[in-house]
Amino acid sequence: MIFLVRHAKAGSRSDFHGEDDSTRPLSKAGWRQSKALVDRLLAAGATGPLLASPYARCVQTLGPLAEQLAADVVIDHRLAEDQRFEPMLDLMTTTPNGTVLCSHGDMIPAVMAALERRGCNIENEPNWKKATVWVLTRDNQGHFTHAACWPPPAE
């Protein structure tokens, strides 16, 4: 299985005064969420690699898990927002079990809809909030067969 995480809370785009929204960091609540994800992901079998959108908030969301695993967060532009979903889906198909990917609120629903069209059974009500985790199971041929969504951790 692999894990697809929506980045944790990063505050409002309109309140961010940086040059580029890709540098917008996690908020205090987002840091709490990212830390709260660690134990649950580890217990479920997250081992890495850890792949993130190049946006700071995605890299930071996986930071506490990276520390726990003594691993690096690897940037993958296929996870960035406002992209076509097919390259992200291709990436997910080729990653080993235990991989954790972090992306955005526009990309994850598109990928999950594509997986459902391809026969993946969505086991519970989707949740699109920040810091949600999709747990995706594959068969022996690498096809995604089941997906369950964890709600975001309590702040």
C-alpha positions as CSV (number, residue, x, y, z in Angstrom):
1,M,0.0,0.0,0.0
2,I,1.0,3.6,-0.5
3,F,-0.2,6.8,1.3
4,L,-1.4,10.0,-0.4
5,V,-1.4,13.0,1.9
6,R,-3.0,16.4,1.4
7,H,-0.7,19.0,2.8
8,A,-1.4,20.3,6.3
9,K,-2.8,23.7,7.0
10,A,-0.8,26.6,5.6
11,G,-3.0,29.6,6.3
12,S,-4.8,31.7,3.8
13,R,-3.4,32.5,0.3
14,S,-4.7,36.0,0.7
15,D,-2.9,36.6,4.0
16,F,0.4,35.4,2.6
17,H,2.7,38.2,1.6
18,G,5.6,36.2,0.1
19,E,6.8,36.6,-3.5
20,D,5.5,33.2,-4.6
21,D,2.7,31.1,-3.1
22,S,4.9,28.0,-3.5
23,T,6.9,29.3,-0.5
24,R,3.9,29.6,1.8
25,P,4.8,27.6,4.9
26,L,2.6,25.6,7.3
27,S,0.8,27.4,10.0
28,K,1.1,26.5,13.6
29,A,-2.0,24.3,13.2
30,G,-0.4,22.7,10.1
31,W,2.8,21.9,12.0
32,R,0.6,20.2,14.7
33,Q,-1.2,18.2,12.0
34,S,2.1,17.1,10.3
35,K,3.4,15.9,13.7
36,A,0.2,14.1,14.5
37,L,0.3,12.2,11.2
38,V,3.7,10.5,12.0
39,D,2.6,7.7,14.4
40,R,-0.4,6.8,12.4
41,L,1.5,6.6,9.1
42,L,4.3,4.5,10.7
43,A,1.8,2.1,12.3
44,A,0.1,1.6,9.0
45,G,3.4,0.7,7.2
46,A,4.8,4.0,5.9
47,T,8.5,3.4,5.2
48,G,9.3,5.7,2.4
49,P,10.4,7.0,0.0
50,L,8.8,10.3,0.9
51,L,7.8,12.3,-2.2
52,A,6.4,15.8,-2.1
53,S,5.2,18.6,-4.3
54,P,7.9,21.3,-4.5
55,Y,5.6,23.7,-2.5
56,A,7.0,24.4,0.9
57,R,3.8,23.3,2.7
58,C,4.0,19.8,1.2
59,V,7.7,19.3,2.0
60,Q,7.0,20.6,5.5
61,T,4.0,18.3,6.0
62,L,6.3,15.3,5.5
63,G,9.2,16.8,7.5
64,P,8.3,15.2,10.9
65,L,7.9,11.8,9.2
66,A,11.2,12.2,7.5
67,E,12.9,13.0,10.8
68,Q,11.4,9.8,12.3
69,L,12.5,7.7,9.4
70,A,15.9,9.4,9.0
71,A,14.9,9.9,5.4
72,D,14.9,12.8,2.9
73,V,11.8,14.3,1.4
74,V,12.2,14.1,-2.4
75,I,10.7,16.8,-4.5
76,D,8.6,15.6,-7.5
77,H,7.0,18.2,-9.7
78,R,4.3,15.7,-10.8
79,L,2.7,16.3,-7.3
80,A,2.6,20.1,-7.7
81,E,-0.8,21.9,-7.9
82,D,-2.5,22.9,-11.1
83,Q,-1.2,20.0,-13.2
84,R,-2.7,17.2,-15.3
85,F,-3.5,14.2,-13.0
86,E,-2.0,11.5,-15.4
87,P,1.7,12.1,-14.5
88,M,0.9,12.0,-10.8
89,L,-1.1,8.8,-11.3
90,D,1.9,7.3,-13.3
91,L,4.2,8.2,-10.4
92,M,1.9,6.6,-7.9
93,T,1.8,3.4,-10.0
94,T,5.5,3.0,-10.0
95,T,6.3,3.8,-6.3
96,P,7.1,0.9,-3.9
97,N,4.8,-0.1,-1.1
98,G,5.3,2.1,1.9
99,T,5.7,5.3,-0.1
100,V,4.2,8.5,1.2
101,L,3.3,11.2,-1.3
102,C,2.2,14.7,-0.4
103,S,0.2,16.9,-2.8
104,H,-2.6,19.4,-3.1
105,G,-6.4,19.8,-2.9
106,D,-6.9,20.2,-6.6
107,M,-4.8,17.2,-7.5
108,I,-5.9,14.5,-5.0
109,P,-9.6,14.6,-5.9
110,A,-8.7,14.3,-9.6
111,V,-6.4,11.3,-9.0
112,M,-8.9,9.6,-6.8
113,A,-11.7,10.1,-9.4
114,A,-9.4,8.6,-12.0
115,L,-8.6,5.6,-9.8
116,E,-12.3,5.0,-9.1
117,R,-13.1,5.1,-12.9
118,R,-10.3,2.5,-13.3
119,G,-12.1,0.2,-10.8
120,C,-10.6,1.2,-7.4
121,N,-13.1,0.7,-4.6
122,I,-13.4,3.8,-2.4
123,E,-14.2,2.3,0.9
124,N,-15.5,5.3,2.8
125,E,-16.7,8.8,2.3
126,P,-14.0,11.0,0.7
127,N,-12.6,13.8,2.9
128,W,-10.8,16.6,1.1
129,K,-9.7,18.6,4.1
130,K,-6.0,19.5,4.7
131,A,-3.9,16.7,6.3
132,T,-6.2,13.9,5.1
133,V,-4.5,10.7,4.1
134,W,-5.6,8.3,1.4
135,V,-4.4,4.7,2.0
136,L,-4.2,2.9,-1.3
137,T,-3.9,-0.8,-1.8
138,R,-2.7,-2.5,-5.0
139,D,-3.0,-6.0,-6.4
140,N,-0.1,-8.1,-7.6
141,Q,-0.2,-6.4,-11.1
142,G,0.1,-2.9,-9.5
143,H,-3.5,-1.9,-10.1
144,F,-5.1,0.1,-7.3
145,T,-7.9,-1.9,-5.8
146,H,-9.0,-0.3,-2.6
147,A,-8.7,3.2,-1.1
148,A,-9.7,4.4,2.3
149,C,-9.5,8.0,3.5
150,W,-8.4,9.0,7.0
151,P,-9.8,12.3,8.3
152,P,-7.3,14.9,9.3
153,P,-5.8,14.7,12.8
154,A,-7.5,16.8,15.5
155,E,-5.7,20.0,16.1
